[in-house]
């Protein structure tokens, strides 16, 4: 897949590397701005249960 993307990008190696960096940064931006906030309520990271039954014994 990455080879296919690399072959289809225009320009020489430096231009392809710059375009690839911009694409990666755009994907990361979209993930942090839209995908992760949408998925956060669906994930169980905040479902923490602490037992209040017995106090710690020293």
N, C-alpha and C positions, 0 to 999 in steps of 0.2 A: 504494500500500500504506500509506504513512504517513498519507495523508488518510483512509483507511478506519479506521485505528486511532484517529486524532484524533477523528473523528466518533462513534466508539463509546465513548469514554471519558466517564464521568459528570462533571458539574460545569461550572463556568465556565472561563474561559481559565486562571486561576491554578491551579485544581485540576487541570486537564488537564496543565498544564506540570509540576506537582509529581509527578503520577502518571507522566508520561513520564520524568522524571528518575529516579524510583525503578525503573521498568522497565529503563531503560538500565543503571543501576548493578547491578541483579540479573543482567542478561545478562552484563555484564563479569565479575561475581563467578563465575558459573557457568563462563564460558570459562576464567578463570585457575585455578579450583580443580579442574575436572574435564576439560575438553576439551583444553587445552594440555598438561597432564601426560600425558594418554593419547596424544596425537599426537606428543609430543617424541621418543620412540624411533624413530618411523617416518620422521622427517625427517633429511636428510643433513647437518645443520649441523656435526656433530663429525667428519665424515669428511675430515680434512685430511691431505694427503700432502706431506711436505717432503723434497726430494731431498738426501741426504747425500753425493752423489758428489764434488763438488769444493769445496774451501775457497775463500772469497772472497780475491781477489788485490788487494793494495793498491797 
